[in-house]
């Protein structure tokens, strides 16, 4: 069982909630609409999921099952993403507390990683069918979450190496409710001798959601089929040198699309948390290749460009030889 905070006139009280499904009910009893699949039976059911029992330094001390915060000179495992500026400079008119996962890397095979906040559990990584993880410390491409994590309590991760009902090999949680300024953390979690996982995340005290949509408008070529592969990444200045992969597809797993029509590109991750600033900037980097097949040959055409979005600029389009890509951004509040 997990923990929900239910506010009343006497302050917060604890209420038990079943976290065995990814789309959990909100306080009005409504169910999330992202259609996520059910969690493994043990998620949110162990004693380690009780936030009231977690020590204040859970996930960052030498006796916390092998999890360590990377020391970047601040002594607390985190770095100020605003380079010493005061909390929430240039902050926008609204925003909610959020956690944004920036990077995941590991040196041992992982089947899935589930993250959770005080009210929801979501997959942040799932191994794709047929995918083989290379040896050494490698970057894992996030496949979620499909809703933003709230920075109100503990941010928790469960790591599984097998598909099925087996227990997680890692269960860790970190307090994310105390930061009053944008802060980046890299947590090193040890799963055993020589096995470690690194998760980098940003705590944003005042954030809004960027919901990204990519439309493909491929020109009509009769009976010839078309396919797409490549990458699309998103970043803001507070992510520093990190980019969040929204779409990642290798040539061998290219996606087919009809010619002469408009299609929505299925993104593995479409919602990201960004700082709520008046001078908001979101950078989208597109690097896609369109393959045209016919009976005798195939032709490749690269669509590579960068787009800058602000509060006022929310839709842009690029065209190469009559093939068009349109990127739309919907800004939304985080609740």
Buried (B, 14 or more C-beta within 10 A) or exposed (E): BBBBBEEEEEEEEEEEBEBBBBBBBEEEEEEBEBEBEEBBEBBBBEEBBBBEEBEEEBBBEEEBBBBBBBEBEEEEBBBBBBEEEEBBEEBBEEBBBBBBBBBBBBBBEBBBBBBBBBBBBBBBBBBEEEEEBEEEEEEBBBBBBBBBBBBBBBBBBBBBBEEEEEEBBBBBBBBBBEBEBBBBBBBBBBBEEEBBBBBBBBBBBBBBBBEBBBBBBBBEBEEEBBBBBBBBBBBBBBBBEBBBBBBBBEEEEBBEBEBEEEBEBEBBBBBBBBBBBEEBBBBBBBBBBBBBBEEEEEEEEEBEBEBEBBBEEBEBEBEBEEBBBBBBBEBEEBE
